[in-house]
Amino acid sequence: MPLAQGFDEYEGIPYSNDMWVRGNPKRKYPPLPWIKGNQAVAHIPDPENQTLITDAITDAAVDFIERHKGEPFFCYVPHSAVHSPHMVTPSRLTKAKDDVMQALVGEIDASTGRILNALRKHGIDKDTLVLFTNDNGGAGKTSSGPLRGHKFGPKYEGHMRVSTLVWWPGKIPAGTVSSEIMATIDLLPTVAKLTGQPVPKDRIIDGHDVSDILLGKDEAKSPHLFHYYEKDGVRQGKWKLVRYRVKADRFAELYDLEKDLGERNDLSKKYPEKVKSLAEALDAHVARIETDSRPAGFVENPKPLLADSKGVPTLAELRKKGGR
């Protein structure tokens, strides 16, 4: 739970909202709660309430900024959209001409605008670093442009490469663009560097400080000699190795991303030594994961936050009462 992981407060859903699928008897999950701190204060039982999640999360973020505007703060806003189930309000769906994905993307765009406006309203926009990114590529209803693939399947660029926008008026030059490799594992050491805080020394930290890249400094380079795509891909500079299985057969493909961003021209037969060196690096990475990973955490006799919804308002009812 968030409060056990260093957060001072939390408002939102405790897990992915796709746990709830109406009319699916195979998914016998307890009610999906809306929580404040560790307490369930509402639940989300139907499509109408699902459509309110993005706005409710944004309201919580704006409220947090207003309450902490006079002191340093860290505000993490992980939207459940545009993930399935794809549900939006009728008015937004109409505005998007019945394109549900366009409507969902519009929701996130509007949410971002509200958060930036809250920073401007309180005059703290020039004191605040805002970073907008995603956890993986599209899942089929969106376009990744020239990138091959999407979420799931082989680790082509469309599976894991995402755009990142960083905004800090007066600190980051407008229009700065970088193609250097960065990953969300870099956020911890980067934020630590920018805030003058030490990085923990008693554990393995996979990320690196990429503050020079984010701040748009000239000639800033990625600290990653290799970038790994979980256990099935690796990149070194322009070279990218993708491995995958089809039944009992195993395949390895090599691409030059500078010349072939769409990963259409497999160069594995032309450069076998490069395939070998990247495969060795990937194998070593997989071995480190297997030996260095912390064991999964479990709770004895776990109980749901909300065993049933009796007496608990829906998210829509909570919002009508001014609960958020």
Order of alpha helices (4+ residues) and beta strands (2+ residues): beta-beta-beta-alpha-alpha-alpha-alpha-beta-alpha-beta-alpha-alpha-beta-beta-beta-beta-alpha-alpha
